[in-house]
Amino acid sequence: MPRCFNSLRCVIGIRSEESWLAWCDEVITMLIPPDSDQ
């Protein structure tokens, strides 16, 4: 399970699994920049 699973917005705001995963993926992407940054 993505860390975002604990997010209230993921649990309450988004019920669709596809939207849920897409939202979590976007958040994780923003919080964790790609290694290529270095």
Secondary structure as GFF3:
##gff-version 3
##sequence-region A 1 38
A	DSSP	three_ten_helix	3	6	.	.	.	ID=ss1
A	DSSP	alpha_helix	8	8	.	.	.	ID=ss2
A	DSSP	pi_helix	9	13	.	.	.	ID=ss3
A	DSSP	alpha_helix	17	31	.	.	.	ID=ss4
A	DSSP	three_ten_helix	35	37	.	.	.	ID=ss5
###
